Amino acid sequence: MPLVVIVLDVTPNRRLLYYITDRTAFPGDEPARRHHLLEKIVEAVRAGIDYVQLREKDLPTRDLESLAGKAVKIIAQLRTENGELRTALLINSRTDIALAVGADGVHLRAEDISPRDIREVWQRRDECGAGAPARVSSSGDPLVAVSCHSPTEVTRAAANHATFAVFAPVFEKKDARPAGLNLLREACEAHIPVVALGGITLENAKSCLEAGAAGIAAIRLFQENNVAEVVQRLRGM
C-alpha cells in the first residue's frame, strides 16, 4: 500500500503553534506537577494551539502511558464540546505509547528511525485492526514531527515524509550553539513546513516568521504565560 502523507494547510495568517511540555517546571510534588500539566494542556487546546508534544521523557513507560492517555481523553472531550478545536497530540519518540493511547502522532529526534518507517508501522497496526479507537485524528496516518539542527537534516526529514520539521536552537539552548536566522532561512527552503524552536519570545518570534518559518515551537513561551494571549500575539504577526 502506498504511503499517504498528511499535507498541512499553511497560509501566511495561519501560524503553526507547537507547545512542548515540561511538567518539571511546575511547582509541587509529582502528582501536583502532572495535574498542572494537564491543566495547561486544557488551556492550550482552548486557546487554539495546533500541536502539543508530550515530552516527559524521564517518566517510566507505565507513567508516561497513563499521562498520555489522560491527555488524549482531555483533548477528545474538548474537541467534542467545540468542533472548531483542532489541537493534535504528539508523543516524544515513543511510537508504541502513541499507538497504545491513540495519540495523533510522534515527535522524533534527529537520530530516531525515519518518518517513513513510523508511517509503515502505523499502517500495519491499522490494517490489523489494532489501532486505538480513541485517536483524536480522523486520519489513520500519523503526524510526524522531526527535530532538526541543520538545513541538511530538514531536507532529509522532508525526503522521508515527515509532516513538519522543528528547527532548533534558533536563538539559545543550554550547551548548544544557536543556529541563528540565516540557517533557519536556509532550512525553510526545504519542501516541508519548518517550525522554529529555541529561545523564542514574543519579541523575536516575528524575525523567525520573516525568515520563512511556518510557525513557532516553545516550552516556556506557552507554559509560563497565558496561552490565549500568546496565541493571539503570534497569529497577529
C-alpha positions in Angstrom: 0.0 0.0 0.0 1.4 3.4 -0.9 2.2 5.9 1.9 -0.4 8.6 2.5 1.1 11.7 3.9 -0.8 14.4 5.7 -0.3 17.8 4.0 -0.6 20.8 6.2 -2.5 23.8 5.1 -0.1 26.6 5.9 -1.2 30.1 5.0 0.5 33.4 5.8 -2.0 34.1 8.5 -2.1 30.7 10.0 1.0 30.2 12.1 1.6 26.7 13.3 2.0 26.8 17.1 3.6 23.9 18.9 3.5 23.7 22.7 6.2 21.3 24.1 5.5 20.2 27.7 7.8 20.2 30.7 6.0 19.2 33.9 9.2 19.5 36.0 8.9 23.3 35.6 5.7 23.3 37.6 5.7 23.6 41.4 4.8 20.8 43.9 5.3 17.1 44.1 4.9 14.7 41.2 1.1 14.3 41.3 0.8 18.1 41.5 3.1 18.7 38.5 1.1 16.2 36.4 -2.1 17.9 37.4 -0.7 21.3 36.5 0.5 19.9 33.1 -2.9 18.6 32.2 -4.5 21.9 33.2 -2.0 23.7 30.9 -2.9 21.3 28.0 -6.6 22.2 28.5 -5.6 25.9 28.3 -3.5 25.3 25.2 -6.3 23.4 23.4 -8.9 26.0 24.2 -6.5 28.7 23.0 -6.2 27.1 19.6 -2.7 25.6 19.8 -2.1 23.4 16.8 0.1 20.7 18.4 1.1 19.6 21.9 4.2 17.5 22.3 4.2 15.4 25.4 7.9 15.5 26.1 8.1 13.9 29.6 10.9 11.6 28.6 12.1 11.0 32.1 8.9 9.2 33.1 8.8 5.4 33.3 6.8 3.8 30.5 3.8 3.0 32.5 3.5 6.5 34.0 4.1 8.1 30.6 1.4 6.0 29.0 -1.0 6.9 31.8 -0.3 10.6 31.4 -0.6 10.4 27.6 -3.9 8.5 27.9 -5.3 11.3 30.1 -4.1 13.9 27.7 -5.8 12.1 24.8 -9.1 11.9 26.6 -9.0 15.6 27.6 -8.3 16.7 24.0 -11.0 14.4 22.6 -13.5 15.7 25.2 -12.7 19.4 24.4 -13.0 18.8 20.7 -16.3 17.0 21.2 -17.6 20.1 23.1 -16.2 22.5 20.5 -15.8 21.2 16.9 -13.6 24.2 16.0 -10.7 23.0 18.2 -8.1 21.1 16.2 -5.2 20.5 18.6 -3.2 17.3 17.9 -1.2 15.4 20.5 2.3 14.0 19.6 4.3 11.8 21.9 8.1 12.4 22.1 9.9 9.4 20.5 7.6 6.7 21.8 5.6 5.4 18.8 4.5 2.4 21.0 2.8 4.7 23.5 1.4 7.0 20.8 -0.3 3.9 19.2 -1.4 2.5 22.6 -3.2 5.6 23.7 -4.5 6.8 20.3 -2.3 9.9 20.0 -2.2 11.8 16.7 1.5 11.1 16.1 5.0 11.3 17.3 7.9 13.7 17.6 11.2 12.2 16.5 14.7 13.1 17.5 17.1 13.6 14.6 18.7 10.2 15.3 15.4 8.3 15.6 14.0 5.9 13.0 12.7 7.7 9.9 9.2 9.1 9.5 8.7 6.7 6.6 9.2 3.7 9.0 6.8 5.3 11.5 4.1 5.5 8.9 4.6 1.9 7.8 4.3 0.7 11.4 1.2 2.8 11.9 -0.4 1.5 8.8 0.3 -2.1 9.7 -1.3 -1.5 13.1 -4.4 -0.1 11.5 -4.6 -2.9 8.9 -4.5 -5.4 11.7 -7.5 -3.7 13.4 -5.4 -2.9 16.5 -5.4 0.9 16.2 -6.7 2.7 19.3 -10.3 3.9 18.9 -9.7 7.0 21.0 -7.4 8.6 18.4 -8.3 12.2 18.0 -7.3 12.5 14.4 -9.8 11.4 11.8 -7.0 10.1 9.6 -5.2 6.7 10.1 -2.0 8.4 9.0 0.2 9.8 11.9 1.6 13.3 12.2 5.4 13.0 12.4 7.5 15.9 13.5 11.3 15.7 13.4 13.9 17.7 15.4 16.4 19.1 13.0 19.6 21.1 13.7 20.7 21.9 10.2 19.3 22.6 6.7 20.6 19.2 5.7 18.6 17.4 8.4 15.4 19.4 7.3 15.9 18.3 3.7 16.3 14.7 4.9 13.2 14.9 7.0 11.2 16.1 4.0 12.5 13.3 1.8 11.5 10.8 4.5 7.9 12.1 4.6 7.9 14.0 7.9 4.9 16.2 8.4 7.0 19.1 9.6 10.4 19.9 10.9 11.3 21.6 14.2 14.4 23.6 13.7 16.5 24.3 16.8 18.0 26.0 18.5 17.4 29.3 16.7 18.5 31.6 19.5 19.5 29.7 22.6 19.8 26.4 24.3 22.0 25.1 27.1 25.2 23.6 25.9 24.3 24.2 22.3 25.4 26.9 19.8 22.5 28.9 18.4 21.9 28.2 14.7 20.7 31.8 14.0 18.3 33.2 11.5 20.4 32.7 8.4 20.5 28.9 8.9 16.8 29.0 9.7 16.1 30.8 6.5 18.1 28.2 4.6 16.3 25.4 6.3 12.9 26.9 5.3 13.8 26.5 1.7 13.0 22.7 2.0 9.7 21.4 0.8 8.3 21.0 4.3 6.9 23.3 6.9 9.6 24.3 9.4 8.7 25.4 12.9 11.3 27.5 14.9 12.4 26.5 18.4 14.9 27.7 20.9 14.8 30.9 22.8 11.7 32.1 21.1 10.0 35.1 22.7 7.2 37.5 21.6 10.0 40.0 20.8 12.0 37.8 18.4 9.2 35.5 17.0 8.5 37.8 14.1 12.0 37.5 12.8 11.6 33.7 12.6 8.4 34.1 10.7 10.0 36.6 8.3 12.9 34.1 7.8 10.3 31.7 6.4 9.3 29.6 9.5 5.7 28.2 9.2 5.3 28.7 13.0 6.7 28.7 16.5 7.5 25.9 18.9 8.2 26.6 22.6 8.2 25.4 26.1 8.4 28.5 28.3 6.7 30.9 25.9 3.5 28.9 26.2 3.9 27.2 29.6 4.9 30.3 31.6 2.3 32.7 30.1 -1.4 33.0 29.3 -1.6 30.8 26.3 -4.6 32.6 24.7 -2.7 35.9 24.8 0.4 34.4 23.3 -1.5 32.7 20.5 -3.3 36.0 19.7 0.0 37.8 19.5 1.7 35.2 17.4 -1.2 34.8 15.0 -1.3 38.6 14.6 2.3 38.8 13.4 
